Amino acid sequence: MPTYIAFLRAVNVGKRKFGKEAIVRACEAAGCTDVATYINTGNVRVTSPLRSRAKVEAALEKAFEAEAGFEVRTIAFTPAELIQVLADATELAGELPGAEAQYVSVLKEEPAADVVRRTEEAASAQDGEKLFVRGRAAHLLRKELAGYHSSRLGNDWVERRLGVATNRNLTVIRTLAERWGA
């Protein structure tokens, strides 16, 4: 059975509380096994009898809504895909001299090439920040360590151009790839 790493969008912020135990219960209700979570920001590894990413995402979203009482958009990657996201992040790290922070917005769908081009062109105009899109990931480099939410190229900006996304800092992406990517 295939393994997926799922990223839950907008959980444990404001009133949208969805703890690890509830996430595990929901994953098991969706027929998943080998469920593991990492920190309380909505990162979960599952093994599923379902063979397509879209079916896994749909099953998890249905189970999460039933358990949490609100919609939880879910973005799933295979371990190999997550390892590639980390490889891309590592390769892009030097693209903004003096960058002190790096974030990744994982995307539900891969954007078309013309959308990627327009997005990267719009992002290049932002002082102190640079954004690159590789597959289903938008990589943000920042010269300042100041909070991600002060970024002009944050997840809201990414979603307006590229569709449903959720962001993680590079440390989380690296940790998940190292723990669950093999």
N, C-alpha and C positions, 0 to 999 in steps of 0.2 A: 504494500500500500504506500502511496506517495506521502511525503512529508511537506508541510507548508509552514512558512513563518508569516503570521498575520499581524498586521498593524491596524489597531482600532483607532478611528478618528474621533477626536474630541471627547474622550472619556476622562473622568476624574478632574474635570475643570468645572468651576461653578457648581450648578446643581446636578450635573451629569455624573453622579458617582456610580462607579461600576468596579467593585473590588475584585482582587485576584480570585478569590474563592468562587464568586458568582460567575466570573469568566470561565473558570474550569468547568463548573456545572453546566453552563450553556454549551460549551464545546462538546462535552460528553453527551448532552441531550441531542446534539447535531450528529451523533454517531462517530465522533472523533475519539482516538485513543492517544496514548503517549503525550498527554497534554502537559505543557510546561509554560510558566509565565516568567517574565523578567521585568522587574520594577513595576510600579503601579501606573504606567502611562499607556497601557494597552498594547503589549507585545506578547504574543503567544505562539508557541509551536504546537502543531497538531499533526497527527497521522490520520488520514481520511480514506475511506473506501472510494470516495469520489475521485474521478480521474481528471477533471478539468478545474482550472483555477476559478473560472466563473461560477461553477457549481459549488465549489467549496466556499467561495465568498458569499454566495446567496444563502447557502445553508447556515453558515455562521451568522450572517446578518439577521436571519429569521429567528434563530435561537437566542441571539443577543437581545433583540427587541423583546422577545417573550420574557427573558430573565430580568432585563434592566428596566423595562417599561418605556423605553425610548429607542429611536432608531440609532444604530451604531454602524456607520459606514465602515467597511472592512476591506483592506487591501492585502492580498496574499502574494507571496513570492516563494518559489522553490528555494531550497538551500543553494543551489548553483547560481540562481539569479541574484540572491543576496550577496554571495561571494563576488559576483561581477559588479554589483553596486559599490562594494567596498574597494575593489580594484580600480574602478573609475574614480572614486573619491580620492584615492591615493595618487593616481595619475594627475588629477586636476589640482591638487594641493598647491602646486607652484605657479598656478595661472594668475594669481593676484599677489604680487610681491608685498610682503608685510602683513599678509592675512594672519589673524590670530584666532579666528573661529571658522568652523565649517559645519554646515547643516545639510541634511538631505530631506527633501520632500518626496516621499514615495507616491507614485501615481497609480490610480486604479486602471487607467488605460494608457497605452503608448500613444503620444500625440503624433500627428502627421508631420512630415519633414518641413512643410511650409510654416506650420504653427511653431515648431521648434525654432526655425530661423527667425521668425518675427519676435518670438519671446526673448531669444538671446540678444537680438538687436535692441529691443526695448530695455533689457537689463543692463546692457553695456553703458548706458547713459547715467547709471546711478553711481555717484561718487562713493568710493570706499567699499563697494560691494560688487560682486560679479556672480552671475548665475549661468550655469551650463546644464543642458538637458542631455542625458544619456539614457536611451531606452525609457523605462518607466521610473526614472529618478531625476529630480531637479536638484543640482548641487549648488549650494550657496556658500560663497566665501566672503568673509567680512574682515575688514582691517581692525575692527573694534571687538572686544570681548563682551561689550554691553549686551544685555539681553536680546534674544532672538526677536522678541515682540517689538523691539524698536526698529527692526529692519524694514526698509521700504520694499524689499523683495521677499517678504515673508510668505507664509502659506496662503493668506488671503489673496495676495498678488498672484501667486502661482496658480491657485484654483480658478481665478478669473480668466486665465489664459490657457491652462492645460487640463482643467477638469478636477475631479475629486482627488484630494491629496491629503496626506498627513505628514508632519515633519518630525524628525529626530535629530539629535546632535550626532556628530561623527563618532563620539565615544560609544553611544548606544548601538549604532550600526556596526561598528567594529566588534563590540562584545557579542552581539547576536550572531554575526558571521563566524566568529571564532567558536562560540558555544554550539551553534545549531547548523553551521554551514557544512559540516563534514558528512 
